Amino acid sequence: MTLVQITPGAGGMYCGNCFRDNALVAALRGMSHDVLMIPLYLPMTLDEDDQSRGTPMFFSGVNVYLEQKTAFFRRAPAWLHGMLASPVLLKWAAGKAAKTRPEDVAELTLSMLRGEEGNQARELDGLIAFLKSQPRPDAICLSNAMLAGLVRRLKSELRCPVVVTLQGEDYFLDAMPEPHRTAVWRTLAERAREADALVAPSRYFADRMTGRLGLPGGRVRVVHNGINLDGYAMVRESEAHVQGAGPPVLGFFARMCREKGLDVLVDAFIAIKQRGKVPNLRLHIGGGCGPGDEGFVQEQTAKLRAAGVLADAEFFPNLDRERKLDFFHALSVFSVPAVYGEAFGLYLIEAMAAGVPVVQPRAASFPELIEATGGGVVCDANASALASGIESLLLDPAHARALGDKGRHAVYEKFSVGHLAREMVKVFQDAAKF
């Protein structure tokens, strides 16, 4: 098939959607599909080879912002738009994007969802002109629901089906102030209905977005996310930890922010240390940390210091792929107790791929993923319950090792990027009526 994948970049921030889409495109190309990956807004920060390399960027972040702010810029000459799409300027804008809050971009989000009727219609014209210069695709895939404003014109101009993946947009949209929040959800519901297929990474999120968007039952297909498994199968250092030959390590790997529950895990770690049953436990905190996260991370550092356990904690921000694999291989137990409705959680699959058992709150998609893999346990969504769940695995190495083995086998069977690619091809074929 000839396919187009359109994915927004997050600038200097690590983005799970970018990782997922980039790995998916690589897998589809490995299956001999002709795939064009188009970046939007800002460059993507990845830990694997960039599959969009050599492709022009569209909806340049600076242009999109200025078009929202002033009618004059919407009519500005093409040379000015081109100058403001320079890599140097986008690199600068990437640092600013790391501090973006939902309330700051509510009007812009609504405008983008209005597509050809929004203030960025000129950018859409440029994207369509480029796509018309390429081989006509059998299907176009949009990375998230906030790109649904592109569907109408892409379908009419390219005469091909458009697939929209749903990847946890509700938390961001719900944080917007009124009246924009209501307008955004109403417009998203209208535009999403125009997609030829909607795909969610879990049954939990498919059901949630079916209700939020007022869609008929069965309209949203479920395709679990997958990861590139290269490097995860090596012998883990933590096998020595669970056997008592080294200090056990509790791990967290996600964006270092309140939404991902880092503060909850820090509280759980402190509670375990104070109980004294696992006195040599260490805490490794990895993942994305941008300028907007630094204050929160400092709060957690101060909390650890006040509890007298800072020496047992270590932070690993913004790791490349090789160092990320080393991070996971050194863990004994893993937890990211996200406090919002997580649609999937690639970090769980990464931990399980390395044979690390997980302990998660009984919330959102977590029970579904743990049931599908057998790679961990769920508990009540609070620090005390989380501490008890983690401690129970650390005190029962045989059980922890059995859960880790189950999780690893399940991930290799059902959550590889190859499996994701095969399932997405079925979606594309159904949409294109192959």
ZADRENPA-175573 format. One record per residue (C-alpha): residue number from 1; residue in one letter; x, y, z. Coordinates in nm, 2 decimals. Example, Ala and Ser with C-alpha at 12.3 -4.5 7.8 and 13.67 -1.06 7.14 Angstrom:
REM residues 2
num:1, residuo:A, u:1.23, v:-0.45, w:0.78
num:2, residuo:S, u:1.37, v:-0.11, w:0.71
***
This chain:
REM residues 434
num:1, residuo:M, u:0.00, v:0.00, w:0.00
num:2, residuo:T, u:0.10, v:0.36, w:-0.05
num:3, residuo:L, u:0.04, v:0.54, w:0.28
num:4, residuo:V, u:0.09, v:0.88, w:0.44
num:5, residuo:Q, u:0.15, v:0.92, w:0.82
num:6, residuo:I, u:0.11, v:1.28, w:0.95
num:7, residuo:T, u:0.25, v:1.33, w:1.30
num:8, residuo:P, u:0.30, v:1.65, w:1.50
num:9, residuo:G, u:0.65, v:1.70, w:1.65
num:10, residuo:A, u:0.69, v:1.81, w:2.01
num:11, residuo:G, u:1.02, v:2.00, w:1.97
num:12, residuo:G, u:1.27, v:1.92, w:2.24
num:13, residuo:M, u:1.02, v:1.71, w:2.44
num:14, residuo:Y, u:1.00, v:1.33, w:2.42
num:15, residuo:C, u:0.66, v:1.23, w:2.29
num:16, residuo:G, u:0.50, v:0.88, w:2.31
num:17, residuo:N, u:0.30, v:0.95, w:2.00
num:18, residuo:C, u:0.61, v:1.04, w:1.80
num:19, residuo:F, u:0.78, v:0.73, w:1.92
num:20, residuo:R, u:0.49, v:0.51, w:1.83
num:21, residuo:D, u:0.43, v:0.66, w:1.48
num:22, residuo:N, u:0.80, v:0.66, w:1.39
num:23, residuo:A, u:0.83, v:0.29, w:1.49
num:24, residuo:L, u:0.51, v:0.21, w:1.30
num:25, residuo:V, u:0.64, v:0.38, w:0.98
num:26, residuo:A, u:0.97, v:0.19, w:1.00
num:27, residuo:A, u:0.78, v:-0.14, w:1.05
num:28, residuo:L, u:0.54, v:-0.07, w:0.76
num:29, residuo:R, u:0.84, v:0.01, w:0.53
num:30, residuo:G, u:1.00, v:-0.32, w:0.65
num:31, residuo:M, u:0.68, v:-0.49, w:0.52
num:32, residuo:S, u:0.74, v:-0.32, w:0.18
num:33, residuo:H, u:0.47, v:-0.06, w:0.21
num:34, residuo:D, u:0.55, v:0.28, w:0.06
num:35, residuo:V, u:0.51, v:0.52, w:0.35
num:36, residuo:L, u:0.56, v:0.89, w:0.36
num:37, residuo:M, u:0.59, v:1.04, w:0.71
num:38, residuo:I, u:0.51, v:1.41, w:0.73
num:39, residuo:P, u:0.61, v:1.61, w:1.05
num:40, residuo:L, u:0.39, v:1.90, w:1.16
num:41, residuo:Y, u:0.46, v:2.21, w:1.38
num:42, residuo:L, u:0.80, v:2.13, w:1.53
num:43, residuo:P, u:1.08, v:1.87, w:1.48
num:44, residuo:M, u:1.04, v:1.53, w:1.65
num:45, residuo:T, u:1.28, v:1.43, w:1.93
num:46, residuo:L, u:1.32, v:1.05, w:1.89
num:47, residuo:D, u:1.54, v:0.77, w:2.02
num:48, residuo:E, u:1.54, v:0.58, w:1.69
num:49, residuo:D, u:1.62, v:0.68, w:1.33
num:50, residuo:D, u:1.38, v:0.96, w:1.22
num:51, residuo:Q, u:1.15, v:0.82, w:0.95
num:52, residuo:S, u:1.04, v:1.17, w:0.85
num:53, residuo:R, u:1.40, v:1.28, w:0.76
num:54, residuo:G, u:1.41, v:1.45, w:0.42
num:55, residuo:T, u:1.04, v:1.54, w:0.42
num:56, residuo:P, u:0.94, v:1.91, w:0.45
num:57, residuo:M, u:0.77, v:2.02, w:0.77
num:58, residuo:F, u:0.42, v:2.16, w:0.74
num:59, residuo:F, u:0.21, v:2.38, w:0.97
num:60, residuo:S, u:0.54, v:2.54, w:1.10
num:61, residuo:G, u:0.48, v:2.62, w:1.46
num:62, residuo:V, u:0.58, v:2.99, w:1.44
num:63, residuo:N, u:0.36, v:3.04, w:1.13
num:64, residuo:V, u:0.06, v:2.86, w:1.29
num:65, residuo:Y, u:0.09, v:3.08, w:1.60
num:66, residuo:L, u:0.12, v:3.41, w:1.42
num:67, residuo:E, u:-0.17, v:3.32, w:1.18
num:68, residuo:Q, u:-0.38, v:3.27, w:1.49
num:69, residuo:K, u:-0.28, v:3.60, w:1.64
num:70, residuo:T, u:-0.31, v:3.84, w:1.34
num:71, residuo:A, u:-0.51, v:3.86, w:1.02
num:72, residuo:F, u:-0.22, v:4.05, w:0.86
num:73, residuo:F, u:0.01, v:3.75, w:0.89
num:74, residuo:R, u:-0.24, v:3.53, w:0.72
num:75, residuo:R, u:-0.20, v:3.74, w:0.41
num:76, residuo:A, u:0.18, v:3.79, w:0.45
num:77, residuo:P, u:0.40, v:3.70, w:0.15
num:78, residuo:A, u:0.53, v:3.35, w:0.10
num:79, residuo:W, u:0.89, v:3.45, w:0.16
num:80, residuo:L, u:0.81, v:3.57, w:0.51
num:81, residuo:H, u:0.63, v:3.24, w:0.59
num:82, residuo:G, u:0.93, v:3.05, w:0.46
num:83, residuo:M, u:1.18, v:3.25, w:0.67
num:84, residuo:L, u:0.98, v:3.18, w:0.98
num:85, residuo:A, u:0.98, v:2.81, w:0.91
num:86, residuo:S, u:1.36, v:2.80, w:0.93
num:87, residuo:P, u:1.51, v:2.52, w:1.15
num:88, residuo:V, u:1.69, v:2.77, w:1.37
num:89, residuo:L, u:1.37, v:2.95, w:1.46
num:90, residuo:L, u:1.18, v:2.62, w:1.51
num:91, residuo:K, u:1.45, v:2.50, w:1.75
num:92, residuo:W, u:1.39, v:2.82, w:1.95
num:93, residuo:A, u:1.01, v:2.77, w:1.94
num:94, residuo:A, u:1.06, v:2.41, w:2.05
num:95, residuo:G, u:1.18, v:2.54, w:2.39
num:96, residuo:K, u:0.88, v:2.76, w:2.43
num:97, residuo:A, u:0.64, v:2.48, w:2.34
num:98, residuo:A, u:0.77, v:2.28, w:2.63
num:99, residuo:K, u:0.60, v:2.53, w:2.86
num:100, residuo:T, u:0.27, v:2.54, w:2.67
num:101, residuo:R, u:-0.04, v:2.49, w:2.88
num:102, residuo:P, u:-0.39, v:2.39, w:2.75
num:103, residuo:E, u:-0.54, v:2.73, w:2.85
num:104, residuo:D, u:-0.28, v:2.91, w:2.64
num:105, residuo:V, u:-0.37, v:2.72, w:2.31
num:106, residuo:A, u:-0.74, v:2.68, w:2.34
num:107, residuo:E, u:-0.83, v:2.92, w:2.06
num:108, residuo:L, u:-0.55, v:2.78, w:1.84
num:109, residuo:T, u:-0.67, v:2.42, w:1.90
num:110, residuo:L, u:-1.03, v:2.53, w:1.80
num:111, residuo:S, u:-0.90, v:2.70, w:1.49
num:112, residuo:M, u:-0.70, v:2.39, w:1.39
num:113, residuo:L, u:-1.01, v:2.17, w:1.44
num:114, residuo:R, u:-1.20, v:2.40, w:1.20
num:115, residuo:G, u:-0.96, v:2.30, w:0.92
num:116, residuo:E, u:-1.03, v:2.49, w:0.60
num:117, residuo:E, u:-1.25, v:2.73, w:0.80
num:118, residuo:G, u:-0.97, v:2.81, w:1.05
num:119, residuo:N, u:-0.70, v:3.07, w:1.06
num:120, residuo:Q, u:-0.44, v:2.81, w:0.94
num:121, residuo:A, u:-0.62, v:2.73, w:0.61
num:122, residuo:R, u:-0.32, v:2.86, w:0.42
num:123, residuo:E, u:-0.10, v:2.59, w:0.59
num:124, residuo:L, u:-0.35, v:2.32, w:0.48
num:125, residuo:D, u:-0.33, v:2.45, w:0.12
num:126, residuo:G, u:0.04, v:2.40, w:0.13
num:127, residuo:L, u:0.02, v:2.05, w:0.27
num:128, residuo:I, u:-0.24, v:1.94, w:0.01
num:129, residuo:A, u:-0.03, v:2.09, w:-0.28
num:130, residuo:F, u:0.27, v:1.89, w:-0.16
num:131, residuo:L, u:0.07, v:1.57, w:-0.13
num:132, residuo:K, u:-0.07, v:1.61, w:-0.48
num:133, residuo:S, u:0.29, v:1.62, w:-0.60
num:134, residuo:Q, u:0.34, v:1.27, w:-0.45
num:135, residuo:P, u:0.20, v:0.93, w:-0.55
num:136, residuo:R, u:-0.17, v:0.92, w:-0.45
num:137, residuo:P, u:-0.20, v:0.74, w:-0.12
num:138, residuo:D, u:-0.43, v:0.45, w:-0.05
num:139, residuo:A, u:-0.48, v:0.59, w:0.30
num:140, residuo:I, u:-0.37, v:0.88, w:0.52
num:141, residuo:C, u:-0.32, v:0.83, w:0.89
num:142, residuo:L, u:-0.35, v:1.13, w:1.14
num:143, residuo:S, u:-0.16, v:1.08, w:1.46
num:144, residuo:N, u:-0.42, v:1.21, w:1.70
num:145, residuo:A, u:-0.78, v:1.35, w:1.71
num:146, residuo:M, u:-0.67, v:1.71, w:1.73
num:147, residuo:L, u:-0.57, v:1.68, w:1.36
num:148, residuo:A, u:-0.93, v:1.59, w:1.27
num:149, residuo:G, u:-0.98, v:1.93, w:1.12
num:150, residuo:L, u:-0.77, v:1.82, w:0.82
num:151, residuo:V, u:-0.99, v:1.52, w:0.74
num:152, residuo:R, u:-1.25, v:1.70, w:0.52
num:153, residuo:R, u:-1.01, v:1.86, w:0.27
num:154, residuo:L, u:-0.77, v:1.57, w:0.27
num:155, residuo:K, u:-1.05, v:1.33, w:0.16
num:156, residuo:S, u:-1.19, v:1.56, w:-0.10
num:157, residuo:E, u:-0.86, v:1.67, w:-0.25
num:158, residuo:L, u:-0.67, v:1.35, w:-0.24
num:159, residuo:R, u:-0.97, v:1.12, w:-0.29
num:160, residuo:C, u:-0.85, v:0.86, w:-0.04
num:161, residuo:P, u:-0.97, v:0.75, w:0.31
num:162, residuo:V, u:-0.84, v:0.92, w:0.62
num:163, residuo:V, u:-0.78, v:0.72, w:0.95
num:164, residuo:V, u:-0.75, v:0.91, w:1.28
num:165, residuo:T, u:-0.59, v:0.75, w:1.58
num:166, residuo:L, u:-0.70, v:0.85, w:1.93
num:167, residuo:Q, u:-0.42, v:0.87, w:2.18
num:168, residuo:G, u:-0.53, v:1.03, w:2.51
num:169, residuo:E, u:-0.64, v:1.37, w:2.39
num:170, residuo:D, u:-0.93, v:1.41, w:2.64
num:171, residuo:Y, u:-0.71, v:1.51, w:2.94
num:172, residuo:F, u:-0.56, v:1.80, w:2.75
num:173, residuo:L, u:-0.89, v:1.92, w:2.60
num:174, residuo:D, u:-1.07, v:1.90, w:2.93
num:175, residuo:A, u:-0.81, v:2.13, w:3.08
num:176, residuo:M, u:-0.91, v:2.41, w:2.85
num:177, residuo:P, u:-1.12, v:2.70, w:2.99
num:178, residuo:E, u:-1.48, v:2.77, w:2.89
num:179, residuo:P, u:-1.63, v:2.86, w:2.65
num:180, residuo:H, u:-1.35, v:2.71, w:2.44
num:181, residuo:R, u:-1.36, v:2.36, w:2.60
num:182, residuo:T, u:-1.72, v:2.31, w:2.49
num:183, residuo:A, u:-1.66, v:2.45, w:2.15
num:184, residuo:V, u:-1.35, v:2.23, w:2.10
num:185, residuo:W, u:-1.53, v:1.91, w:2.19
num:186, residuo:R, u:-1.83, v:2.00, w:1.97
num:187, residuo:T, u:-1.61, v:2.07, w:1.67
num:188, residuo:L, u:-1.40, v:1.76, w:1.73
num:189, residuo:A, u:-1.71, v:1.54, w:1.74
num:190, residuo:E, u:-1.83, v:1.69, w:1.41
num:191, residuo:R, u:-1.49, v:1.65, w:1.24
num:192, residuo:A, u:-1.42, v:1.30, w:1.38
num:193, residuo:R, u:-1.74, v:1.16, w:1.23
num:194, residuo:E, u:-1.59, v:1.24, w:0.88
num:195, residuo:A, u:-1.30, v:1.01, w:0.93
num:196, residuo:D, u:-1.32, v:0.67, w:0.75
num:197, residuo:A, u:-1.18, v:0.49, w:1.06
num:198, residuo:L, u:-1.11, v:0.58, w:1.42
num:199, residuo:V, u:-0.86, v:0.37, w:1.61
num:200, residuo:A, u:-0.79, v:0.37, w:1.99
num:201, residuo:P, u:-0.50, v:0.19, w:2.17
num:202, residuo:S, u:-0.73, v:0.03, w:2.43
num:203, residuo:R, u:-1.09, v:-0.08, w:2.49
num:204, residuo:Y, u:-1.10, v:0.16, w:2.78
num:205, residuo:F, u:-1.02, v:0.46, w:2.56
num:206, residuo:A, u:-1.23, v:0.34, w:2.27
num:207, residuo:D, u:-1.54, v:0.33, w:2.50
num:208, residuo:R, u:-1.45, v:0.66, w:2.66
num:209, residuo:M, u:-1.41, v:0.85, w:2.33
num:210, residuo:T, u:-1.72, v:0.68, w:2.18
num:211, residuo:G, u:-1.92, v:0.84, w:2.46
num:212, residuo:R, u:-1.74, v:1.18, w:2.45
num:213, residuo:L, u:-1.78, v:1.22, w:2.07
num:214, residuo:G, u:-2.13, v:1.08, w:2.06
num:215, residuo:L, u:-2.04, v:0.80, w:1.82
num:216, residuo:P, u:-2.23, v:0.49, w:1.75
num:217, residuo:G, u:-2.11, v:0.17, w:1.92
num:218, residuo:G, u:-1.84, v:-0.01, w:1.74
num:219, residuo:R, u:-1.73, v:0.30, w:1.55
num:220, residuo:V, u:-1.39, v:0.30, w:1.72
num:221, residuo:R, u:-1.16, v:0.01, w:1.65
num:222, residuo:V, u:-0.91, v:-0.11, w:1.91
num:223, residuo:V, u:-0.55, v:-0.17, w:1.80
num:224, residuo:H, u:-0.30, v:-0.19, w:2.09
num:225, residuo:N, u:0.02, v:0.01, w:2.06
num:226, residuo:G, u:0.35, v:-0.17, w:2.00
num:227, residuo:I, u:0.72, v:-0.10, w:2.04
num:228, residuo:N, u:1.04, v:-0.19, w:1.86
num:229, residuo:L, u:1.17, v:-0.48, w:2.07
num:230, residuo:D, u:1.53, v:-0.46, w:1.96
num:231, residuo:G, u:1.76, v:-0.47, w:2.26
num:232, residuo:Y, u:1.50, v:-0.56, w:2.52
num:233, residuo:A, u:1.57, v:-0.93, w:2.54
num:234, residuo:M, u:1.92, v:-0.91, w:2.68
num:235, residuo:V, u:1.99, v:-1.06, w:3.03
num:236, residuo:R, u:1.87, v:-0.81, w:3.29
num:237, residuo:E, u:2.09, v:-0.68, w:3.57
num:238, residuo:S, u:1.78, v:-0.69, w:3.79
num:239, residuo:E, u:1.77, v:-1.07, w:3.78
num:240, residuo:A, u:2.06, v:-1.04, w:4.03
num:241, residuo:H, u:1.85, v:-0.79, w:4.23
num:242, residuo:V, u:1.55, v:-1.01, w:4.27
num:243, residuo:Q, u:1.78, v:-1.30, w:4.38
num:244, residuo:G, u:1.93, v:-1.08, w:4.65
num:245, residuo:A, u:2.27, v:-1.03, w:4.50
num:246, residuo:G, u:2.23, v:-0.65, w:4.46
num:247, residuo:P, u:2.01, v:-0.37, w:4.58
num:248, residuo:P, u:1.66, v:-0.38, w:4.43
num:249, residuo:V, u:1.56, v:-0.09, w:4.21
num:250, residuo:L, u:1.21, v:0.07, w:4.17
num:251, residuo:G, u:1.17, v:0.24, w:3.84
num:252, residuo:F, u:0.96, v:0.52, w:3.68
num:253, residuo:F, u:0.99, v:0.61, w:3.32
num:254, residuo:A, u:0.76, v:0.87, w:3.17
num:255, residuo:R, u:0.74, v:1.25, w:3.15
num:256, residuo:M, u:0.84, v:1.38, w:3.49
num:257, residuo:C, u:0.52, v:1.55, w:3.58
num:258, residuo:R, u:0.23, v:1.54, w:3.82
num:259, residuo:E, u:-0.01, v:1.39, w:3.56
num:260, residuo:K, u:0.21, v:1.08, w:3.53
num:261, residuo:G, u:0.20, v:1.04, w:3.91
num:262, residuo:L, u:0.57, v:1.09, w:3.99
num:263, residuo:D, u:0.48, v:1.25, w:4.32
num:264, residuo:V, u:0.26, v:0.95, w:4.41
num:265, residuo:L, u:0.55, v:0.71, w:4.34
num:266, residuo:V, u:0.79, v:0.93, w:4.54
num:267, residuo:D, u:0.55, v:0.91, w:4.83
num:268, residuo:A, u:0.52, v:0.53, w:4.79
num:269, residuo:F, u:0.90, v:0.50, w:4.78
num:270, residuo:I, u:0.94, v:0.70, w:5.10
num:271, residuo:A, u:0.68, v:0.49, w:5.27
num:272, residuo:I, u:0.86, v:0.17, w:5.18
num:273, residuo:K, u:1.19, v:0.30, w:5.30
num:274, residuo:Q, u:1.03, v:0.41, w:5.63
num:275, residuo:R, u:0.87, v:0.06, w:5.69
num:276, residuo:G, u:1.22, v:-0.08, w:5.67
num:277, residuo:K, u:1.14, v:-0.42, w:5.52
num:278, residuo:V, u:1.34, v:-0.34, w:5.20
num:279, residuo:P, u:1.60, v:-0.11, w:5.35
num:280, residuo:N, u:1.84, v:-0.11, w:5.05
num:281, residuo:L, u:1.57, v:-0.02, w:4.79
num:282, residuo:R, u:1.67, v:0.24, w:4.53
num:283, residuo:L, u:1.46, v:0.46, w:4.31
num:284, residuo:H, u:1.54, v:0.54, w:3.95
num:285, residuo:I, u:1.34, v:0.81, w:3.78
num:286, residuo:G, u:1.37, v:0.84, w:3.40
num:287, residuo:G, u:1.19, v:1.00, w:3.11
num:288, residuo:G, u:1.12, v:1.33, w:2.95
num:289, residuo:C, u:1.20, v:1.65, w:3.15
num:290, residuo:G, u:1.14, v:1.98, w:2.98
num:291, residuo:P, u:1.16, v:2.34, w:3.11
num:292, residuo:G, u:0.80, v:2.32, w:3.23
num:293, residuo:D, u:0.87, v:2.01, w:3.44
num:294, residuo:E, u:1.18, v:2.13, w:3.62
num:295, residuo:G, u:1.00, v:2.30, w:3.91
num:296, residuo:F, u:0.79, v:1.99, w:3.98
num:297, residuo:V, u:1.10, v:1.77, w:3.98
num:298, residuo:Q, u:1.27, v:2.01, w:4.22
num:299, residuo:E, u:0.97, v:1.96, w:4.45
num:300, residuo:Q, u:1.01, v:1.59, w:4.45
num:301, residuo:T, u:1.39, v:1.62, w:4.51
num:302, residuo:A, u:1.31, v:1.84, w:4.82
num:303, residuo:K, u:1.06, v:1.58, w:4.94
num:304, residuo:L, u:1.31, v:1.30, w:4.91
num:305, residuo:R, u:1.58, v:1.51, w:5.09
num:306, residuo:A, u:1.34, v:1.59, w:5.37
num:307, residuo:A, u:1.27, v:1.22, w:5.42
num:308, residuo:G, u:1.64, v:1.14, w:5.43
num:309, residuo:V, u:1.63, v:0.92, w:5.12
num:310, residuo:L, u:1.76, v:1.14, w:4.85
num:311, residuo:A, u:2.09, v:0.95, w:4.84
num:312, residuo:D, u:1.89, v:0.64, w:4.73
num:313, residuo:A, u:1.72, v:0.81, w:4.44
num:314, residuo:E, u:1.86, v:0.90, w:4.10
num:315, residuo:F, u:1.72, v:1.10, w:3.80
num:316, residuo:F, u:1.78, v:1.00, w:3.44
num:317, residuo:P, u:1.62, v:1.27, w:3.22
num:318, residuo:N, u:1.59, v:1.26, w:2.84
num:319, residuo:L, u:1.78, v:0.93, w:2.77
num:320, residuo:D, u:1.87, v:0.81, w:2.42
num:321, residuo:R, u:1.76, v:0.46, w:2.32
num:322, residuo:E, u:2.08, v:0.28, w:2.43
num:323, residuo:R, u:2.07, v:0.44, w:2.78
num:324, residuo:K, u:1.69, v:0.38, w:2.80
num:325, residuo:L, u:1.75, v:0.01, w:2.75
num:326, residuo:D, u:2.02, v:0.01, w:3.02
num:327, residuo:F, u:1.77, v:0.19, w:3.25
num:328, residuo:F, u:1.50, v:-0.08, w:3.21
num:329, residuo:H, u:1.74, v:-0.37, w:3.24
num:330, residuo:A, u:1.86, v:-0.24, w:3.58
num:331, residuo:L, u:1.50, v:-0.24, w:3.73
num:332, residuo:S, u:1.34, v:-0.49, w:3.97
num:333, residuo:V, u:0.99, v:-0.34, w:3.98
num:334, residuo:F, u:0.83, v:-0.06, w:3.77
num:335, residuo:S, u:0.54, v:0.18, w:3.83
num:336, residuo:V, u:0.40, v:0.49, w:3.66
num:337, residuo:P, u:0.09, v:0.57, w:3.87
num:338, residuo:A, u:-0.07, v:0.82, w:3.63
num:339, residuo:V, u:-0.35, v:1.01, w:3.79
num:340, residuo:Y, u:-0.55, v:1.08, w:3.48
num:341, residuo:G, u:-0.73, v:0.85, w:3.23
num:342, residuo:E, u:-0.42, v:0.71, w:3.06
num:343, residuo:A, u:-0.53, v:0.57, w:2.72
num:344, residuo:F, u:-0.25, v:0.32, w:2.70
num:345, residuo:G, u:0.10, v:0.37, w:2.85
num:346, residuo:L, u:0.38, v:0.26, w:2.62
num:347, residuo:Y, u:0.61, v:0.27, w:2.93
num:348, residuo:L, u:0.44, v:-0.04, w:3.07
num:349, residuo:I, u:0.51, v:-0.23, w:2.75
num:350, residuo:E, u:0.87, v:-0.12, w:2.76
num:351, residuo:A, u:0.91, v:-0.24, w:3.12
num:352, residuo:M, u:0.75, v:-0.57, w:3.05
num:353, residuo:A, u:0.96, v:-0.62, w:2.73
num:354, residuo:A, u:1.26, v:-0.61, w:2.96
num:355, residuo:G, u:1.10, v:-0.86, w:3.19
num:356, residuo:V, u:1.02, v:-0.61, w:3.47
num:357, residuo:P, u:0.70, v:-0.67, w:3.66
num:358, residuo:V, u:0.47, v:-0.36, w:3.70
num:359, residuo:V, u:0.25, v:-0.23, w:3.98
num:360, residuo:Q, u:-0.02, v:0.01, w:3.86
num:361, residuo:P, u:-0.33, v:0.18, w:3.99
num:362, residuo:R, u:-0.66, v:0.01, w:3.92
num:363, residuo:A, u:-0.76, v:0.29, w:3.68
num:364, residuo:A, u:-0.80, v:0.38, w:3.31
num:365, residuo:S, u:-0.63, v:0.13, w:3.07
num:366, residuo:F, u:-0.40, v:-0.02, w:3.33
num:367, residuo:P, u:-0.61, v:-0.32, w:3.44
num:368, residuo:E, u:-0.68, v:-0.40, w:3.07
num:369, residuo:L, u:-0.31, v:-0.41, w:2.98
num:370, residuo:I, u:-0.21, v:-0.61, w:3.29
num:371, residuo:E, u:-0.49, v:-0.86, w:3.23
num:372, residuo:A, u:-0.37, v:-0.89, w:2.86
num:373, residuo:T, u:-0.01, v:-0.96, w:2.96
num:374, residuo:G, u:-0.01, v:-1.10, w:3.31
num:375, residuo:G, u:0.29, v:-0.89, w:3.37
num:376, residuo:G, u:0.20, v:-0.72, w:3.69
num:377, residuo:V, u:-0.05, v:-0.63, w:3.96
num:378, residuo:V, u:-0.31, v:-0.35, w:4.01
num:379, residuo:C, u:-0.39, v:-0.18, w:4.34
num:380, residuo:D, u:-0.60, v:0.11, w:4.47
num:381, residuo:A, u:-0.50, v:0.45, w:4.33
num:382, residuo:N, u:-0.31, v:0.59, w:4.63
num:383, residuo:A, u:0.04, v:0.60, w:4.76
num:384, residuo:S, u:-0.02, v:0.36, w:5.05
num:385, residuo:A, u:-0.17, v:0.09, w:4.83
num:386, residuo:L, u:0.10, v:0.14, w:4.57
num:387, residuo:A, u:0.37, v:0.10, w:4.84
num:388, residuo:S, u:0.21, v:-0.22, w:4.96
num:389, residuo:G, u:0.19, v:-0.36, w:4.61
num:390, residuo:I, u:0.55, v:-0.28, w:4.52
num:391, residuo:E, u:0.68, v:-0.40, w:4.86
num:392, residuo:S, u:0.50, v:-0.74, w:4.82
num:393, residuo:L, u:0.68, v:-0.81, w:4.49
num:394, residuo:L, u:1.01, v:-0.70, w:4.63
num:395, residuo:L, u:0.97, v:-0.94, w:4.92
num:396, residuo:D, u:0.86, v:-1.23, w:4.69
num:397, residuo:P, u:1.13, v:-1.25, w:4.42
num:398, residuo:A, u:0.99, v:-1.58, w:4.27
num:399, residuo:H, u:0.65, v:-1.42, w:4.21
num:400, residuo:A, u:0.81, v:-1.10, w:4.07
num:401, residuo:R, u:1.02, v:-1.31, w:3.84
num:402, residuo:A, u:0.72, v:-1.51, w:3.72
num:403, residuo:L, u:0.52, v:-1.19, w:3.65
num:404, residuo:G, u:0.82, v:-1.05, w:3.46
num:405, residuo:D, u:0.85, v:-1.36, w:3.25
num:406, residuo:K, u:0.47, v:-1.36, w:3.17
num:407, residuo:G, u:0.48, v:-0.99, w:3.07
num:408, residuo:R, u:0.78, v:-1.04, w:2.85
num:409, residuo:H, u:0.63, v:-1.33, w:2.66
num:410, residuo:A, u:0.30, v:-1.15, w:2.61
num:411, residuo:V, u:0.47, v:-0.83, w:2.48
num:412, residuo:Y, u:0.67, v:-1.03, w:2.23
num:413, residuo:E, u:0.35, v:-1.20, w:2.11
num:414, residuo:K, u:0.10, v:-0.92, w:2.11
num:415, residuo:F, u:0.27, v:-0.58, w:2.16
num:416, residuo:S, u:0.55, v:-0.56, w:1.91
num:417, residuo:V, u:0.56, v:-0.28, w:1.65
num:418, residuo:G, u:0.53, v:-0.56, w:1.39
num:419, residuo:H, u:0.20, v:-0.67, w:1.54
num:420, residuo:L, u:0.09, v:-0.31, w:1.55
num:421, residuo:A, u:0.18, v:-0.26, w:1.18
num:422, residuo:R, u:-0.01, v:-0.57, w:1.07
num:423, residuo:E, u:-0.32, v:-0.46, w:1.26
num:424, residuo:M, u:-0.30, v:-0.11, w:1.12
num:425, residuo:V, u:-0.27, v:-0.24, w:0.76
num:426, residuo:K, u:-0.60, v:-0.42, w:0.82
num:427, residuo:V, u:-0.75, v:-0.09, w:0.92
num:428, residuo:F, u:-0.61, v:0.09, w:0.61
num:429, residuo:Q, u:-0.73, v:-0.19, w:0.39
num:430, residuo:D, u:-1.08, v:-0.19, w:0.53
num:431, residuo:A, u:-1.09, v:0.19, w:0.50
num:432, residuo:A, u:-0.97, v:0.17, w:0.14
num:433, residuo:K, u:-1.19, v:-0.13, w:0.07
num:434, residuo:F, u:-0.90, v:-0.34, w:-0.06
***
